[in-house]
Amino acid sequence: MTLPILATHGLTVCAGTRPIVEDVSLGVPAGGTLAIVGESGSGKSTLALAVTGLLPRGLAVTHGTVAFDGAPLPLDDAGAMRALRGRRIGMIFQDPMASLNPFMRVESQLAEALGRAGMRGGDARRQRILSLLAEVELEAAIARRYPHELSGGQQQRVMIAMALSGEPQLLVADEPTSALDPTTTVEIVALLTRLRGSHGMALVMISHDLGLAADADAVAVMRAGRVVESGPAGAVLGAPRQDYTRRLVDARRMLDRPRPVAPSDATVRAEAQSVAVAFRGKLFTRPVRVVHGVSASLTAGRTLGILGRSGSGKSTFAQTLAAMQQPSGGRVTILGTTLEPGSGPLPRGDRRAVQFVFQNPQGALNPRLTVGRALAEPLRLAGRRDGLAAVIGAALEDVGLEAGMAGRYPHQLSGGQRQRVCIARALLCDPKVLICDEVVSALDTTVQAEILTLLARLQRERGFAMAFIGHDIDIVRWISDEIIVMHHGEVVDRFAPDALDAPDRHAETRRLLARRREVQAPAMAV
């Protein structure tokens, strides 16, 4: 029987006396892949930090053991763990921009990683840098660039190259694709799978996305610091035994069921006609056009889905529909007011009737204001002073939160709760148009399902027109009545959700469809 390359037995990590990870026993087969999945706060990232000796101050392993290649890991010896991480264990973190040094070129950061792995300078190291870049499918010219000059996918590839510098036997990837669009996600996962095979190393993939676990050899599902279910990927994802695992699977299955359709009175609330948006470049350079000749309309009670990869121009176009961005060409008509290049702003009353919900609720809420004060702001701006507490309580209950949450601060809420607060704040203005820009992309699968269901219910009840921007084709299809696909600032496809699989779809739509993130286990088909 082959020993696992990494094995934990009864591993417990505590913050003081409070367990964060509790009694975890797992094994990673040599050359195989273990996927650890769970929602935010389940303890999966803490587990990864524990087995790589990177626990922050305040957290400590209090019970259990970790063995690597048949020998106990020296978790109490920082120097020994640092040597292991540089050579035999590689680590890839969630946010590459936070991990890369913004003041160093890529080649310098790779040289530093190679130095930690014991490789001296000279031509050999230079050739090794170019070899590592080629392995992660980056051009040699990338070596001279700084991190901010790279896309998110390129930054993550550089992180993978740095992790490979010591020829590790084990690679731990903590949410390596959570900030990437589906196309780049599939590319990074395929790259990691290929490198695992070519290097003969084991891979631990940590994610809140069940779709990324489908190709693993084994899956462990974590909740509240414990492993609630583990086993072969096909068995865990195809026929889950535990209620919690079934709930995670069912949240994704929801997207395969039809959405209740909202009634529509066919009133056009916002319309874009051949809209172009350009941003000024540097001195003596031409403006950069990011949206080119886009036409679309938002109708009462209906949802326009705007689908596209990162950088496709979809968010800029959405901001133009909300009068947050002035068009440089064409025109936008919002609630009867037409905006053209050089025209004035939208009237104040109409501005209140067009609301925007952003991707990151943490950044959209003032951390110094309680939820109640944050929700009171739009009411006070509208001149309302009396009965605010009752109105705010009702607004919170309308989005599925308790009225008592008005006294909490944003950091005391989960990501899903914060997004519900942002939706409640937008609805307090009684909008005729609601723009939702990637509002579920940073949330766990079950929370995504809850927010999508909430938005569909609120639209049925209130009849607002909605634009829903996203890069997950299944989510956009479920929530939308019509879908446009944007690529390089242009609309390249337009169709009804039930025509997604039609043979005449544009090549970009077919690419998004081919790279959709879904669990492939046959038993999960609905």
C-alpha positions in Angstrom: 0.0 0.0 0.0 1.4 3.4 -1.0 1.8 5.9 1.8 0.1 9.3 1.2 2.5 12.2 0.5 0.6 14.2 3.1 -1.5 12.9 6.0 -3.2 14.6 8.9 -4.4 12.7 12.0 -6.8 14.4 14.4 -5.4 17.8 13.5 -6.9 20.7 15.6 -6.1 24.4 15.2 -7.2 26.8 17.9 -7.4 30.6 18.4 -6.8 30.6 22.1 -9.2 27.9 23.4 -11.6 28.2 20.4 -11.2 25.5 17.7 -11.0 26.8 14.1 -10.1 23.4 12.6 -11.1 20.3 14.7 -10.1 16.7 14.5 -9.3 16.6 10.8 -7.8 13.4 9.4 -7.0 13.4 5.6 -4.6 11.8 3.2 -3.2 13.1 -0.1 -2.1 10.4 -2.5 1.3 10.8 -4.0 0.8 12.2 -7.5 -3.0 12.6 -6.9 -5.4 15.5 -6.3 -7.4 16.1 -3.1 -10.0 18.9 -3.3 -11.1 20.5 -0.1 -14.4 22.3 -0.5 -16.6 24.3 1.8 -18.1 27.7 2.3 -16.3 30.8 3.7 -15.4 30.3 7.3 -15.4 26.5 7.1 -11.7 26.3 8.1 -10.3 25.0 4.8 -7.8 27.8 4.3 -6.7 27.6 7.9 -6.1 23.9 7.4 -3.9 24.7 4.4 -1.9 27.2 6.4 -1.5 24.7 9.2 0.0 21.9 7.1 2.4 24.4 5.4 3.5 25.9 8.7 2.1 29.4 7.8 -0.4 29.9 10.6 -0.6 33.6 11.6 0.1 34.7 15.2 -2.8 33.8 17.4 -3.5 30.5 15.8 -1.7 27.3 16.8 -1.9 23.5 16.2 -3.0 22.2 19.6 -3.7 18.5 18.8 -2.9 15.9 16.2 -0.1 15.3 13.7 0.9 16.1 10.2 3.1 13.7 8.2 4.9 14.5 5.0 6.4 11.7 2.9 6.1 9.4 5.8 7.8 11.6 8.4 6.3 14.1 10.9 6.4 17.7 9.7 8.5 20.0 12.0 5.6 22.5 12.5 7.4 24.1 15.5 10.6 24.7 13.6 10.1 27.8 11.4 13.5 27.4 9.7 12.9 23.8 8.8 9.4 24.5 7.5 10.8 27.4 5.4 13.3 25.1 3.8 10.6 22.5 3.1 8.3 25.2 1.6 11.1 26.4 -0.7 11.9 22.9 -2.1 9.5 20.1 -1.3 6.2 21.9 -0.7 4.8 24.7 -2.9 2.0 27.1 -2.0 -0.3 29.2 -4.2 -2.5 31.8 -2.5 -5.8 33.3 -3.4 -4.8 36.8 -4.4 -1.6 36.9 -6.5 -1.4 40.7 -6.4 -1.2 40.6 -2.6 1.5 37.9 -2.8 3.7 39.5 -5.5 6.0 42.3 -4.7 4.7 45.4 -6.6 8.2 46.9 -6.8 10.0 43.9 -8.3 10.0 42.7 -11.9 8.8 39.1 -12.5 12.3 37.9 -13.2 13.6 39.2 -9.9 10.8 37.5 -8.0 11.5 34.2 -9.7 15.2 34.6 -9.1 14.5 35.1 -5.4 12.3 32.0 -5.3 15.1 30.0 -7.1 17.6 31.3 -4.6 15.5 30.0 -1.7 15.5 26.7 -3.5 19.3 26.7 -3.5 20.0 27.8 -7.1 22.8 30.3 -7.5 22.8 33.2 -10.0 24.2 33.2 -13.5 23.2 32.0 -16.9 21.8 28.8 -15.5 19.3 30.7 -13.3 18.4 33.0 -16.2 17.6 30.0 -18.4 15.6 28.4 -15.5 13.5 31.5 -15.2 12.6 31.4 -18.9 11.9 27.7 -18.6 9.5 28.2 -15.7 7.7 30.9 -17.6 7.4 28.6 -20.6 6.0 25.8 -18.3 3.2 28.1 -17.1 2.6 29.2 -20.7 3.9 32.8 -20.4 6.1 34.5 -23.0 9.7 35.4 -22.1 8.9 39.1 -22.3 6.8 38.7 -19.1 10.0 38.4 -17.1 10.7 42.2 -17.5 7.2 43.3 -16.4 5.9 44.4 -13.0 2.9 42.6 -11.4 0.5 45.6 -12.1 1.3 45.2 -15.8 -0.2 41.7 -15.9 -3.7 40.4 -16.0 -5.1 38.4 -13.1 -4.5 35.1 -14.9 -0.9 36.1 -15.8 -0.2 37.0 -12.1 -1.5 33.6 -11.0 0.7 31.9 -13.6 3.7 33.7 -12.2 2.7 32.5 -8.7 2.6 28.9 -10.0 6.0 29.3 -11.6 7.4 30.5 -8.3 5.8 27.6 -6.5 7.4 25.2 -9.0 10.9 26.7 -8.6 11.9 24.1 -6.0 10.5 21.1 -7.8 7.9 20.4 -5.0 6.4 17.0 -4.3 3.3 18.7 -3.0 1.5 21.8 -4.3 -1.2 23.4 -2.1 -3.5 25.8 -4.1 -5.7 27.9 -1.8 -8.7 29.4 -3.9 -6.3 29.9 -6.9 -9.2 30.9 -9.2 -11.7 32.8 -7.0 -10.8 36.2 -8.5 -10.7 35.0 -12.1 -13.4 34.7 -14.8 -14.5 31.3 -16.0 -12.4 31.2 -19.1 -9.2 32.0 -17.1 -10.3 29.6 -14.3 -10.5 26.7 -16.6 -7.1 27.6 -18.1 -5.5 27.7 -14.7 -7.1 24.5 -13.5 -6.0 22.7 -16.7 -2.5 24.1 -16.2 -2.3 22.9 -12.6 -3.6 19.4 -13.7 -1.0 19.2 -16.5 1.8 20.3 -14.2 0.8 17.8 -11.6 1.2 15.1 -14.1 4.4 16.3 -15.7 6.1 17.0 -12.4 4.7 13.9 -10.7 3.6 16.0 -7.7 0.5 15.8 -5.5 -2.0 18.7 -5.6 -4.3 20.0 -2.9 -7.0 22.2 -4.4 -9.0 24.4 -1.9 -12.1 26.0 -3.2 -15.7 27.0 -2.4 -16.6 26.0 -6.0 -17.8 22.4 -6.3 -17.1 22.6 -10.0 -13.4 22.7 -9.4 -13.6 19.5 -7.4 -15.1 17.3 -10.1 -11.7 16.2 -11.6 -10.0 15.5 -8.3 -9.2 12.0 -7.1 -10.8 12.6 -3.7 -12.9 15.3 -2.1 -13.2 16.5 1.5 -16.2 18.7 2.4 -15.6 21.0 5.4 -18.1 22.8 7.6 -17.4 24.7 10.8 -13.8 23.4 11.0 -14.7 19.8 10.6 -14.6 17.4 7.6 -18.3 16.3 7.3 -17.8 14.0 4.3 -14.9 12.7 2.3 -14.2 10.1 -0.4 -13.8 9.6 -4.1 -14.9 12.7 -6.1 -17.6 10.8 -8.1 -19.2 9.4 -4.9 -19.1 12.6 -2.9 -20.4 14.8 -5.6 -22.6 12.3 -7.4 -24.3 10.7 -4.4 -23.6 12.8 -1.3 -24.4 11.1 2.0 -24.5 14.2 4.3 -27.3 16.8 4.3 -24.7 19.6 4.1 -23.0 18.2 1.0 -26.4 17.7 -0.6 -27.3 21.3 0.1 -24.1 22.5 -1.6 -24.9 20.3 -4.6 -28.5 21.4 -4.7 -27.5 25.1 -4.7 -25.8 24.5 -8.1 -28.6 22.3 -9.4 -31.0 25.3 -8.9 -29.5 26.9 -12.0 -30.8 23.9 -14.1 -34.4 24.7 -13.0 -36.5 27.4 -14.7 -36.8 30.7 -12.9 -40.3 32.0 -12.1 -41.0 34.6 -14.8 -41.8 38.2 -13.6 -44.8 40.0 -15.1 -43.9 42.8 -17.6 -45.9 45.8 -18.8 -43.4 46.2 -21.7 -42.4 49.7 -20.5 -38.9 50.5 -21.6 -37.1 52.1 -18.6 -33.6 52.5 -20.1 -32.3 52.2 -23.6 -28.9 52.5 -25.2 -28.5 53.3 -28.8 -25.1 52.7 -30.5 -23.3 53.7 -27.2 -19.6 54.2 -27.2 -17.4 54.9 -24.2 -13.8 56.1 -24.4 -11.3 57.1 -21.7 -8.6 59.6 -22.1 -5.1 58.2 -22.6 -1.8 59.8 -21.6 -0.8 63.2 -23.0 -0.7 63.2 -26.8 -2.3 59.8 -27.1 -5.6 58.8 -28.4 -8.6 58.1 -26.1 -9.0 54.4 -25.4 -12.4 53.1 -26.5 -13.7 50.4 -24.2 -17.3 50.2 -25.5 -18.2 50.3 -29.2 -21.7 50.8 -30.7 -23.7 48.9 -28.1 -27.5 48.9 -28.2 -29.8 47.3 -25.6 -32.9 48.1 -23.6 -34.2 47.5 -20.0 -37.9 46.7 -19.7 -40.1 46.8 -16.6 -40.3 43.4 -14.9 -37.6 41.9 -17.1 -33.9 41.2 -16.8 -31.2 41.8 -19.3 -28.2 39.6 -18.7 -24.8 41.0 -19.8 -22.3 38.2 -20.2 -18.6 38.4 -20.9 -15.1 37.8 -19.8 -13.1 40.2 -17.6 -12.2 43.3 -19.7 -15.0 42.8 -22.2 -16.5 46.2 -21.3 -19.7 44.9 -19.7 -19.2 46.8 -16.4 -18.5 50.1 -18.2 -21.6 49.7 -20.3 -23.6 48.9 -17.2 -22.3 52.1 -15.6 -23.4 54.0 -18.7 -27.0 52.5 -18.4 -27.0 53.8 -14.8 -25.8 57.3 -15.8 -22.7 56.9 -13.8 -20.6 57.1 -17.0 -21.1 59.7 -19.8 -21.3 58.2 -23.3 -18.7 59.5 -25.7 -20.9 58.4 -28.6 -24.5 57.3 -29.2 -27.1 58.0 -26.6 -28.8 56.6 -23.5 -32.4 57.3 -22.6 -33.2 56.7 -18.9 -36.8 57.2 -17.7 -37.4 59.6 -20.6 -34.2 61.7 -20.2 -31.7 61.4 -23.0 -28.0 61.5 -22.3 -25.5 62.2 -25.1 -21.9 63.4 -25.3 -21.7 66.7 -23.6 -25.3 66.6 -22.1 -26.0 67.3 -18.5 -26.5 64.8 -15.7 -29.6 62.8 -15.0 -32.2 64.8 -13.0 -32.0 64.1 -9.3 -35.3 62.4 -9.1 -34.4 60.1 -11.9 -31.0 59.4 -10.3 -32.8 57.9 -7.2 -34.9 55.7 -9.5 -31.8 54.1 -11.0 -29.8 52.0 -8.4 -26.5 50.1 -8.7 -25.5 47.1 -6.6 -21.7 46.5 -6.8 -19.7 43.3 -6.7 -17.9 44.0 -3.4 -20.4 44.8 -0.6 -17.5 45.3 1.8 -16.2 48.2 -0.3 -19.7 49.6 -0.9 -20.6 49.9 2.9 -19.0 52.5 5.2 -17.2 50.5 7.9 -17.8 53.3 10.4 -21.6 53.2 10.0 -24.0 50.7 11.4 -26.3 49.0 9.0 -29.2 51.1 10.2 -27.3 54.4 9.6 -26.2 53.2 6.2 -29.8 52.5 5.2 -31.0 55.8 6.7 -28.8 57.8 4.4 -30.9 57.5 1.2 -34.0 58.2 3.2 -32.6 61.3 4.7 -31.3 62.5 1.3 -34.9 62.1 0.1 -36.0 64.4 2.9 -37.5 61.8 5.2 -36.9 62.1 8.9 -39.7 60.4 10.8 -40.3 56.7 11.3 -36.9 55.6 9.9 -36.4 52.7 12.3 -39.6 51.0 11.2 -38.9 51.6 7.5 -35.3 50.2 7.9 -36.5 47.2 9.8 -39.1 46.4 7.1 -36.4 46.8 4.4 -34.1 44.4 6.2 -36.9 41.8 6.6 -37.8 42.2 2.9 -34.3 41.0 2.0 -34.4 38.1 4.5 -32.5 39.7 7.4 -33.6 40.3 10.9 -34.6 43.9 11.8 -32.1 43.7 14.8 -29.2 43.6 12.3 -29.6 47.4 12.0 -27.4 47.8 15.0 -24.5 45.8 13.5 -21.4 47.0 11.6 -20.4 45.6 8.2 -17.5 43.6 9.6 -20.0 41.8 11.9 -21.9 40.4 8.9 -21.1 37.6 6.4 -20.5 38.4 2.7 -24.1 37.3 1.8 -25.6 39.4 4.6 -23.6 42.5 3.5 -24.8 42.0 -0.1 -28.4 41.8 1.2 -27.9 45.1 3.0 -26.7 46.7 -0.2 -29.8 45.4 -2.0 -32.0 46.7 0.8 -30.4 50.1 0.5 -31.0 50.2 -3.3 -34.6 49.2 -2.8 -35.3 51.9 -0.3 -35.1 54.4 -3.2 -38.0 52.5 -4.9 -36.0 52.0 -8.1 -37.4 51.7 -11.6 -34.1 50.3 -12.8 -31.7 48.1 -10.8 -28.2 47.4 -12.1 -26.4 44.4 -10.5 -22.7 44.1 -11.4 -21.2 40.7 -10.5 -23.2 40.7 -7.3 -22.8 37.0 -6.5 -19.3 36.3 -8.0 -17.5 36.5 -4.7 -20.1 34.5 -2.7 -20.3 30.9 -1.8 -22.5 28.6 -3.9 -25.4 28.4 -1.4 -25.3 32.1 -0.8 -25.3 32.7 -4.6 -28.5 30.7 -4.8 -30.1 32.7 -2.0 -29.3 36.1 -3.5 -30.4 35.1 -7.0 -33.7 33.8 -5.6 -34.1 37.0 -3.6 -33.6 39.2 -6.7 -36.1 37.2 -8.7 -38.7 37.5 -6.0 -38.2 41.2 -5.5 -38.5 41.9 -9.2 -41.7 39.9 -9.4 -43.1 42.0 -6.4 -41.9 45.4 -7.5 -41.6 45.2 -11.3 -38.3 47.0 -11.7 -36.2 46.6 -14.8 -32.9 44.9 -14.1 -29.5 44.5 -15.8 -27.5 41.6 -14.4 -23.8 41.6 -15.3 -21.8 38.4 -14.8 -19.2 36.0 -16.3 -20.8 32.8 -15.1 -23.0 31.6 -18.0 -25.3 29.4 -15.9 -26.0 32.2 -13.4 -26.7 34.8 -16.1 -28.9 32.4 -18.0 -31.0 31.6 -14.9 -31.8 35.2 -13.9 -32.2 36.7 -17.4 -35.0 37.1 -19.9 -32.6 38.2 -22.6 -28.8 37.9 -22.8 -26.2 39.9 -24.7 -22.6 38.7 -24.9 -19.8 41.3 -24.9 -16.3 40.8 -26.3 -13.7 43.5 -26.7 -16.3 46.2 -26.0 -18.9 45.1 -28.6 -22.1 43.0 -28.5 -21.2 39.9 -30.4 -24.3 37.8 -29.6 -27.9 38.3 -28.4 -30.4 35.6 -27.6 -33.1 34.3 -25.2 -31.9 32.0 -22.4 -33.5 28.9 -23.9 -31.5 29.5 -27.1 -28.1 29.2 -25.4 -27.3 25.9 -27.1 -28.5 27.0 -30.6 -26.0 26.1 -33.3 -25.8 29.7 -34.6 -24.3 31.1 -31.4 -21.2 33.3 -31.8 -17.8 31.8 -31.3 -17.3 33.8 -28.0 -20.6 32.4 -26.6 -19.5 28.9 -27.5 -16.2 29.4 -25.8 -17.9 30.6 -22.6 -20.3 27.6 -22.9 -17.5 25.1 -23.4 -15.7 26.5 -20.3 -18.7 26.7 -18.0 -18.0 25.8 -14.5 -20.2 22.9 -13.6 -19.8 19.6 -11.7 -19.4 16.9 -14.4 -20.4 13.9 -12.3 -23.2 12.0 -14.2 -25.2 11.3 -11.1 -25.7 15.0 -10.6 -27.7 15.5 -13.8 -31.1 17.0 -13.2 
